[in-house]
Amino acid sequence: MDEITAEGGTAIANADSVATEAGGEAIVTAALEAYGRVDILVNNAGILRDAAFKNMTADQFGAVIAVHLTGAFNVTRAVWPIMREQNYGRIVHTTSGTGLFGNFGQTNYGAAKMGLVGMMHVLAIEGARNGITVNAIAPIARTRMTEDIMGEAAKAMDPELVTPVVVYLAHRSCERTAHIYSVGAGKVSRVFIGVTKGIEDPP
């Protein structure tokens, strides 16, 4: 927040938990009271509780789902009627390569992050009539949560290299919706779910 205000912007902080319905509502209410409207939502809250599946507990699984997936639901649910009423909104979910492609020891995280992709697809359909776009990024960046596990690669993973894509997806001129972008180290790639031609029996 200090960094934003130091550059001449305005910002407020809110310590409510996205993992509760009341917390999601409080976050949106705080934004409304400070700025009068909400045009953009970036669902970026997250925690890690990594463990191989044979060692993963229900508490470890539930905690990650609660913050990443339920948290995104809670805040989006609070802002959705506002965006529908004003016939405008930009929502960006933070998914992950773990959800899209898998990673050892992150069953909980992968399930939550792929759940966000499913939410994105549905909300993009439902929001279209009210000018609401919903997209997702899969960032590869150095953060407090990841810097200890990225090793030397962390040096090239400045989070500032992810920001321009988020700004683009949140901009009024961007009409793309239901898109997923892998973003990191200066590279941007679109990720999509595809279906092969397949076979028919009988041909």
VOBA-1610 file (N, C-alpha, C; in pm, whole numbers, padded with zeros to 5 digits, always signed):
BEGIN
Met+00082-00120+00000Met+00000+00000+00000Met+00086+00126+00000Asp+00193+00124+00080Asp+00283+00240+00086Asp+00346+00267-00050Glu+00378+00160-00122Glu+00440+00177-00254Glu+00345+00247-00351Ile+00218+00214-00342Ile+00117+00276-00429Ile+00101+00424-00396Thr+00086+00455-00269Thr+00066+00594-00229Thr+00192+00678-00256Ala+00309+00616-00244Ala+00433+00689-00270Ala+00443+00732-00416Glu+00376+00657-00505Glu+00376+00691-00647Glu+00260+00782-00685Gly+00185+00829-00585Gly+00075+00922-00611Gly-00061+00857-00624Gly-00069+00725-00605Gly-00197+00655-00612Gly-00267+00653-00478Thr-00383+00595-00475Thr-00455+00578-00349Thr-00480+00430-00327Ala-00477+00388-00203Ala-00497+00246-00171Ala-00549+00233-00030Ile-00621+00125-00006Ile-00664+00090+00129Ile-00628-00055+00154Ala-00612-00091+00278Ala-00584-00229+00316Ala-00705-00287+00388Asn-00722-00418+00375Asn-00830-00487+00446Asn-00777-00621+00494Ala-00800-00651+00621Ala-00744-00773+00680Ala-00845-00886+00694Asp-00963-00871+00634Asp-01062-00978+00642Asp-01018-01098+00559Ser-01063-01216+00598Ser-01026-01338+00528Ser-01119-01366+00411Val-01061-01394+00295Val-01142-01430+00178Val-01209-01565+00198Ala-01160-01644+00294Ala-01209-01780+00313Ala-01348-01785+00375Thr-01402-01670+00416Thr-01537-01666+00472Thr-01626-01577+00387Glu-01754-01607+00386Glu-01849-01525+00312Glu-01850-01382+00365Ala-01848-01369+00497Ala-01848-01236+00558Ala-01721-01159+00520Gly-01609-01229+00514Gly-01484-01164+00476Gly-01488-01113+00334Gly-01539-01195+00243Gly-01552-01152+00104Gly-01638-01029+00090Glu-01750-01027+00162Glu-01840-00912+00158Glu-01774-00788+00217Ala-01698-00807+00324Ala-01633-00693+00389Ala-01527-00629+00299Ile-01455-00712+00225Ile-01352-00661+00135Ile-01415-00573+00027Val-01524-00621-00031Val-01591-00545-00136Val-01655-00419-00079Thr-01714-00430+00039Thr-01775-00313+00104Thr-01671-00205+00131Ala-01552-00247+00174Ala-01445-00149+00201Ala-01406-00075+00074Ala-01398-00149-00038Ala-01364-00085-00166Ala-01473+00012-00209Leu-01598-00028-00192Leu-01710+00059-00229Leu-01710+00187-00145Glu-01687+00174-00017Glu-01688+00291+00071Glu-01574+00387+00037Ala-01462+00331-00008Ala-01346+00416-00038Ala-01354+00480-00176Tyr-01411+00406-00274Tyr-01402+00451-00413Tyr-01537+00466-00484Gly-01644+00420-00422Gly-01776+00442-00480Gly-01823+00337-00578Arg-01730+00259-00634Arg-01765+00152-00727Arg-01650+00052-00735Val-01679-00062-00791Val-01576-00164-00812Val-01583-00208-00957Asp-01477-00187-01032Asp-01471-00225-01173Asp-01386-00349-01198Ile-01289-00374-01110Ile-01190-00479-01134Ile-01175-00564-01008Leu-01168-00695-01027Leu-01137-00786-00918Leu-01028-00881-00964Val-00918-00887-00888Val-00812-00984-00914Val-00809-01080-00795Asn-00845-01204-00819Asn-00845-01305-00713Asn-00706-01367-00704Asn-00629-01321-00605Asn-00489-01359-00596Asn-00450-01413-00458Ala-00546-01428-00369Ala-00514-01477-00234Ala-00469-01623-00243Gly-00370-01659-00162Gly-00324-01797-00168Gly-00238-01838-00051Ile-00237-01968-00023Ile-00148-02029+00076Ile-00097-02161+00019Leu+00006-02216+00080Leu+00057-02348+00043Leu+00054-02439+00165Arg+00017-02563+00142Arg+00024-02669+00242Arg+00071-02795+00170Asp+00192-02791+00116Asp+00240-02898+00029Asp+00268-03027+00105Ala+00235-03138+00042Ala+00265-03271+00095Ala+00235-03373-00014Ala+00314-03480-00018Ala+00279-03590-00108Ala+00141-03640-00070Phe+00067-03690-00168Phe-00072-03728-00143Phe-00084-03830-00031Lys+00012-03923-00021Lys+00007-04025+00084Lys+00018-03966+00224Asn+00070-03845+00233Asn+00086-03778+00362Asn-00011-03663+00384Met-00089-03628+00281Met-00174-03510+00291Met-00293-03535+00382Thr-00317-03440+00471Thr-00431-03451+00562Thr-00552-03376+00506Ala-00668-03407+00560Ala-00789-03336+00520Ala-00780-03188+00553Asp-00713-03156+00664Asp-00697-03015+00702Asp-00609-02941+00602Gln-00502-03005+00556Gln-00415-02942+00457Gln-00489-02921+00325Phe-00568-03018+00286Phe-00645-03005+00163Phe-00750-02895+00177Gly-00824-02899+00284Gly-00934-02804+00304Gly-00888-02661+00318Ala-00774-02640+00384Ala-00724-02504+00404Ala-00691-02437+00271Val-00629-02513+00179Val-00592-02456+00050Val-00715-02431-00036Ile-00808-02524-00036Ile-00933-02505-00110Ile-01007-02382-00056Ala-01007-02365+00076Ala-01081-02255+00138Ala-01030-02120+00094Val-00898-02104+00084Val-00841-01975+00049Val-00846-01952-00102His-00794-02047-00179His-00783-02026-00324His-00918-02030-00395Leu-00994-02135-00375Leu-01116-02157-00453Leu-01238-02095-00386Thr-01263-02133-00261Thr-01377-02074-00190Thr-01357-01924-00171Gly-01232-01884-00148Gly-01203-01742-00133Gly-01238-01663-00257Ala-01201-01717-00373Ala-01236-01650-00499Ala-01387-01645-00517Phe-01455-01752-00479Phe-01601-01751-00485Phe-01659-01643-00396Asn-01611-01633-00273Asn-01668-01539-00177Asn-01655-01394-00223Val-01537-01357-00271Val-01519-01218-00313Val-01592-01192-00445Thr-01586-01287-00537Thr-01656-01271-00664Thr-01807-01264-00642Arg-01856-01347-00553Arg-02001-01345-00524Arg-02044-01211-00468Ala-01958-01148-00389Ala-01992-01017-00332Ala-01990-00907-00436Val-01900-00917-00535Val-01887-00810-00634Val-01976-00832-00756Trp-02023-00955-00776Trp-02099-00990-00897Trp-02223-00903-00917Pro-02310-00887-00818Pro-02429-00803-00840Pro-02396-00658-00870Ile-02285-00610-00818Ile-02243-00472-00845Ile-02204-00458-00991Met-02125-00552-01040Met-02082-00547-01179Met-02199-00568-01274Arg-02292-00654-01238Arg-02410-00675-01323Arg-02495-00548-01330Glu-02509-00481-01218Glu-02591-00360-01212Glu-02529-00248-01296Gln-02398-00238-01294Gln-02332-00130-01372Gln-02298-00174-01515Asn-02334-00300-01547Asn-02308-00355-01682Asn-02162-00340-01722Tyr-02074-00369-01627Tyr-01931-00362-01657Tyr-01852-00427-01544Gly-01750-00503-01582Gly-01660-00559-01482Gly-01547-00636-01548Arg-01435-00642-01478Arg-01319-00718-01523Arg-01272-00804-01406Ile-01272-00935-01425Ile-01229-01028-01321Ile-01113-01111-01373Val-01008-01120-01293Val-00892-01201-01328Val-00866-01300-01214His-00873-01429-01245His-00838-01532-01148His-00689-01565-01160Thr-00629-01605-01050Thr-00491-01654-01053Thr-00492-01806-01042Thr-00472-01871-01155Thr-00461-02016-01156Thr-00313-02053-01147Ser-00275-02171-01190Ser-00136-02214-01177Ser-00105-02328-01273Gly+00022-02338-01310Gly+00065-02452-01389Gly+00042-02583-01316Thr+00040-02580-01184Thr+00012-02701-01107Thr-00129-02752-01135Gly-00225-02662-01142Gly-00361-02703-01175Gly-00374-02746-01320Leu-00305-02675-01408Leu-00317-02702-01551Leu-00242-02827-01594Phe-00124-02851-01533Phe-00037-02959-01579Phe+00008-03055-01471Gly-00008-03017-01344Gly+00031-03104-01235Gly+00168-03073-01178Asn+00188-03109-01050Asn+00317-03093-00984Asn+00317-03179-00859Phe+00426-03245-00833Phe+00435-03336-00719Phe+00408-03262-00588Gly+00331-03325-00502Gly+00311-03275-00367Gly+00211-03162-00354Gln+00132-03138-00459Gln+00039-03024-00454Gln-00102-03064-00499Thr-00151-03174-00450Thr-00287-03217-00485Thr-00390-03110-00448Asn-00376-03056-00328Asn-00471-02954-00281Asn-00464-02827-00366Tyr-00342-02783-00390Tyr-00320-02660-00468Tyr-00367-02678-00612Gly-00332-02792-00673Gly-00373-02818-00811Gly-00523-02825-00826Ala-00590-02890-00730Ala-00736-02900-00736Ala-00801-02763-00725Ala-00749-02680-00634Ala-00804-02545-00617Ala-00782-02460-00742Lys-00662-02468-00798Lys-00629-02383-00912Lys-00703-02425-01039Met-00727-02554-01058Met-00805-02596-01174Met-00953-02565-01151Gly-00995-02566-01026Gly-01132-02524-00995Gly-01158-02381-01038Leu-01057-02296-01025Leu-01070-02157-01069Leu-01088-02146-01219Val-01027-02239-01294Val-01046-02240-01439Val-01190-02274-01473Gly-01246-02373-01405Gly-01387-02405-01426Gly-01478-02289-01392Met-01448-02221-01280Met-01527-02104-01242Met-01517-01996-01348Met-01397-01975-01400Met-01376-01874-01504Met-01464-01901-01625His-01463-02025-01673His-01540-02058-01793His-01689-02030-01774Val-01743-02069-01660Val-01886-02048-01635Val-01919-01900-01619Leu-01838-01828-01540Leu-01866-01687-01518Leu-01849-01604-01645Ala-01758-01645-01733Ala-01742-01574-01860Ala-01869-01583-01942Ile-01934-01698-01937Ile-02061-01716-02008Ile-02171-01632-01943Glu-02182-01643-01811Glu-02289-01574-01740Glu-02270-01423-01737Gly-02145-01377-01743Gly-02120-01233-01734Gly-02126-01160-01867Ala-02129-01234-01977Ala-02119-01171-02110Ala-02230-01070-02135Arg-02349-01101-02094Arg-02462-01011-02122Arg-02455-00880-02042Asn-02371-00878-01940Asn-02357-00757-01857Asn-02219-00694-01868Gly-02149-00722-01976Gly-02020-00657-01999Gly-01911-00698-01902Ile-01922-00818-01845Ile-01822-00866-01750Ile-01733-00969-01818Thr-01604-00945-01821Thr-01510-01043-01874Thr-01441-01114-01758Val-01410-01242-01779Val-01345-01321-01674Val-01233-01401-01738Asn-01111-01377-01694Asn-00994-01445-01748Asn-00908-01499-01634Ala-00800-01569-01670Ala-00711-01625-01569Ala-00567-01615-01614Ile-00478-01596-01517Ile-00336-01602-01544Ile-00276-01715-01460Ala-00174-01778-01516Ala-00094-01876-01443Ala+00045-01817-01429Pro+00070-01741-01323Pro+00196-01668-01311Pro+00312-01755-01265Ile+00429-01722-01313Ile+00553-01781-01263Ile+00634-01664-01210Ala+00633-01645-01080Ala+00692-01524-01023Ala+00748-01549-00884Arg+00844-01470-00849Arg+00903-01474-00716Arg+00814-01398-00619Thr+00764-01467-00519Thr+00683-01403-00416Thr+00729-01455-00280Arg+00674-01401-00174Arg+00708-01450-00041Arg+00673-01598-00026Met+00571-01641-00101Met+00525-01779-00090Met+00612-01876-00170Thr+00680-01826-00276Thr+00751-01916-00367Thr+00903-01898-00370Glu+00955-01789-00316Glu+01096-01759-00337Glu+01189-01865-00278Asp+01146-01935-00173Asp+01231-02036-00110Asp+01234-02167-00187Ile+01140-02186-00281Ile+01135-02314-00353Ile+01176-02300-00499Met+01207-02179-00543Met+01239-02157-00683Met+01389-02161-00713Gly+01473-02154-00609Gly+01616-02160-00630Gly+01668-02045-00713Glu+01768-02075-00798Glu+01831-01973-00882Glu+01735-01912-00983Ala+01633-01990-01022Ala+01537-01941-01121Ala+01463-01818-01071Ala+01457-01801-00940Ala+01383-01688-00883Ala+01437-01553-00930Lys+01566-01548-00964Lys+01627-01422-01005Lys+01563-01364-01131Ala+01512-01452-01218Ala+01452-01405-01344Ala+01300-01391-01335Met+01246-01417-01217Met+01100-01424-01203Met+01043-01304-01128Asp+01078-01184-01171Asp+01024-01064-01108Asp+00873-01059-01124Pro+00799-01033-01018Pro+00653-01022-01032Pro+00610-00907-01121Glu+00699-00806-01136Glu+00667-00694-01224Glu+00649-00737-01369Leu+00703-00854-01404Leu+00690-00905-01541Leu+00553-00970-01564Val+00479-00991-01457Val+00343-01046-01468Val+00239-00933-01474Thr+00268-00825-01406Thr+00174-00714-01392Thr+00114-00663-01523Pro+00193-00644-01630Pro+00133-00589-01753Pro+00019-00673-01810Val+00028-00804-01795Val-00079-00889-01847Val-00207-00873-01765Val-00191-00860-01635Val-00308-00836-01549Val-00372-00702-01583Val-00289-00601-01601Val-00340-00467-01637Val-00414-00473-01770Tyr-00357-00545-01866Tyr-00423-00559-01997Tyr-00560-00626-01984Leu-00567-00736-01911Leu-00694-00808-01895Leu-00797-00728-01816Ala-00747-00635-01733Ala-00837-00553-01652Ala-00877-00423-01721His-00818-00395-01837His-00843-00269-01905His-00979-00269-01975Arg-01039-00151-01981Arg-01170-00137-02044Arg-01169-00180-02190Ser-01057-00161-02259Ser-01051-00193-02401Ser-01037-00342-02429Cys-01005-00420-02327Cys-00985-00564-02345Cys-01120-00637-02342Glu-01153-00701-02453Glu-01279-00773-02462Glu-01260-00924-02456Arg-01138-00968-02437Arg-01113-01112-02427Arg-01176-01167-02300Thr-01230-01286-02309Thr-01288-01349-02192Thr-01271-01499-02204Ala-01265-01566-02089Ala-01241-01711-02080Ala-01105-01749-02139His-01006-01662-02126His-00870-01692-02170His-00782-01722-02049Ile-00685-01811-02070Ile-00586-01843-01969Ile-00449-01809-02026Tyr-00367-01737-01949Tyr-00233-01701-01994Tyr-00129-01746-01892Ser-00029-01817-01941Ser+00090-01847-01862Ser+00184-01728-01875Val+00226-01671-01762Val+00302-01547-01764Val+00421-01558-01668Gly+00541-01531-01719Gly+00656-01531-01631Gly+00785-01507-01705Ala+00879-01440-01641Ala+01013-01415-01694Ala+01010-01349-01831Gly+00909-01265-01854Gly+00900-01192-01980Gly+00831-01267-02091Lys+00779-01385-02065Lys+00711-01464-02168Lys+00563-01476-02135Val+00480-01462-02238Val+00335-01477-02222Val+00288-01580-02324Ser+00217-01681-02278Ser+00163-01786-02366Ser+00019-01812-02330Arg-00065-01828-02432Arg-00203-01864-02404Arg-00212-02015-02382Val-00283-02054-02280Val-00310-02195-02249Val-00456-02222-02280Phe-00483-02334-02343Phe-00623-02365-02374Phe-00649-02513-02356Ile-00775-02546-02333Ile-00819-02685-02323Ile-00871-02727-02459Gly-00815-02833-02514Gly-00851-02875-02649Gly-00905-03016-02653Val-00966-03049-02764Val-01020-03183-02789Val-00963-03232-02922Thr-00909-03352-02925Thr-00856-03405-03050Thr-00971-03444-03144Lys-00935-03472-03268Lys-01035-03515-03367Lys-01105-03641-03321Gly-01031-03728-03255Gly-01090-03849-03202Gly-01117-03955-03308Ile-01180-04064-03267Ile-01217-04172-03359Ile-01363-04206-03340Glu-01421-04265-03440Glu-01560-04308-03432Glu-01567-04458-03462Asp-01652-04527-03389Asp-01672-04670-03413Asp-01821-04697-03415Pro-01882-04729-03529Pro-01814-04753-03657Pro-01768-04622-03721Pro-01664-04629-03812Pro-01611-04506-03874Pro-01714-04443-03966
//
